[in-house]
Amino acid sequence: MTRHLITSALPYINGIKHLGNLVGSMLPADVYARYLRQRGEEALYICATDEHGTPAELAAKAAGLPVAEFCAQQHDAQKAVYDGFGLAFDYFGRSSSAENREITQHFARKLHENGFIEERAIRQVFSIADDRFLPDRYIVGTCPHCGYDKARGDQCENCTRVLDPTDLIEPRSAISGSGELEVRETKHLFLLQSKLSGEVEAWIDETSDEWPHLASSIARKWLTEGLHDRAITRDLDWGVPVPADTWPELAAEGKVFYVWFDAPIEYLGATKEWADLEPESRDWRSWWYEASDVRYTQFMAKDNVPFHTVMFPAMQIGTREPVKRVDHVKAFNWLNYYGGKFSTSQQRGIFSDTALELLPADYWRYFLMAQAPESDDTSFTWELFATSVNKDLADTLGNFVNRVLSFSRKRFGDEVPAGKEAGDAERKLGEEIARLLAEYEGHMEALQFRKAAQALRALWSAGNSYLEEKAPWLEIKTDQEGAALTLRTAMNLIHLYAVVSEPFIPSSARAMREAFALADDTATWVSADEARALASVPAGTAFTVPPVLFAKITDEDLEAWRSRFGAQ
């Protein structure tokens, strides 16, 4: 039986993430992991905070905290938000862990043994005002490609082009703001990607056919432009130290590995962190080494694709060890905010902690997945958000649940009524539900989340169509047994919705399941035969009417949010 390893791009440590970050990595990974678990599959969903590198040091400096203390606080703060969104990680680790340090140093030693790491003297930017060498991200300036005036020395946030600090126009120190910079010689380690490019290309040719076009096209573009040798160490106080047993001189100088090198290794590191909690029953190596029964799926936004499809595979290949490489890369475009980019650094858009202060997580989970930026960039607007919540969640699903249970309790009491045997309308409904369920499953298996959300919405709509057709509020006047059948069928639809909606809206799905006093209250997936039968909740089952699942967003809400967050 296949085991499923799932990772999402590591959220960076310097602050709470915006909704664009959430929908581009962690949320779809959670939806998929939940779906697999319901189907009885063994799934391990691993993530972690990415804690090394220049921005962490700068953010800690701005907060007036030692960087280790800052990262510990931010890890807990981010984890609390992800818990609030119902992200069911099997483990949410930290790239500053001892496990990641151990495995990163192991990778470096193996790459060195195999001739893929070389020590080179380079000329690097030195800040006279700060009296130190500046890592790439400590240097900001104007991007020579797009003109963005806040580009970093390693990559332009605006156009995503990889840069060298010397490429920047009017560069300045991110620490002091001083433009008094000069170039001096220092030594660093380089990963010889040029030696690995042929093997990386062969692996991409073999693997990428099933990737989304977005992921495969970005990977091939990087290969076309050629893989260049790239520095993997930096002059920082915070990071995985260069091992003294292999590079004593550099270790004595305090060199640490560049964050892009150790961050993807944290997928292994976090898995080991998870296993170390229960070493007698968990084996992290079985997920990563000679793991022929493991299918590995990565989730990320498009700016992370080069690192996961080219650089990290080059590192894995270069170890000459049987390290598990990704099978499927699910890449996402941008979720924009009224046509402009969400931005952590510029505090533009809705941030995940603020979102949870406004509304429960399921409102956001459903909307974000229904509008997931899969084929192209999409845009968040308050108007679109309100329409989705009010029409799909409140009217189509929430109203169906409330009126069925409330009407049945009023006319038949607190147990599911018996009524007649299923007739033609129920058999027709069962076939339609089975067909829509198969469609939903197909989209989930293919990781097509917008289409999956459409199919889920169609399942909800089928119940409303059945209810309108049978009209039990009229039927009961002439055929009480027929009305009881209609309501019993509708209640079974509610239970089915509770199960199949769980990946998208887990809290609301649980409330729907818990409305029925069933001995087995698990969210085990519904088979096609069970969907046709619509009989999982038998007559006589006690039930309660849950509170309103989804409150509608009012015009006053919209006006207040547009004013508070901007809507241009």
Buried (B, 14 or more C-beta within 10 A) or exposed (E): EEBBBBBBBBBBBBBBBBBBBBBBBBBBBBBBBBBBBBEEBEBBBBBBBBBBBBBBBBBBEEBEBEBEEBBBBBBEBBBEBBEBBBBBBBBBBBBBBEBBBBBBBBBBBBBBEBEBBBEEEEEBBBBEBBEBBBBBBBBBBBBBBEEBEBBBBBBBBBEBBBBEBBBBEEBBBBBEEEEEBEEEEBBBBBBBBBBBBEEBBEBBEEBBEEBBEBBBBBBBEBBEEEBEBBBBBBBBEBBBBBBEEBBEEBBEBEBBBBBBBBBBBBBBBBBBBBBBEEEEEBEBEBBBBEBEEBBBBBBBBBBBBBBBBBBBBBBBBBBEBEBBBBBBBBBBBBBBBBEEBBBBEEEBBBBBBBBBEBBBBBBBBBBBBBBBBBEEBBBBBBEBBBEBBBEBBBBBBBBBBBBBBEBBBEBBEEBBBBBBEBEEBBEEBBEBBBBBBEBBBEBBEEBBBBBBBBBBBBBBBBBBEBBEEBEBEEBBEEBBBBBBBBBBBBBBBBBBBBBBBBBBBBBBBBBBBBBBBBEEEEBEBBEBEBBBBBBBBEBEBEBEBBEEBBBBBEEEBBEEBBEEBEBE
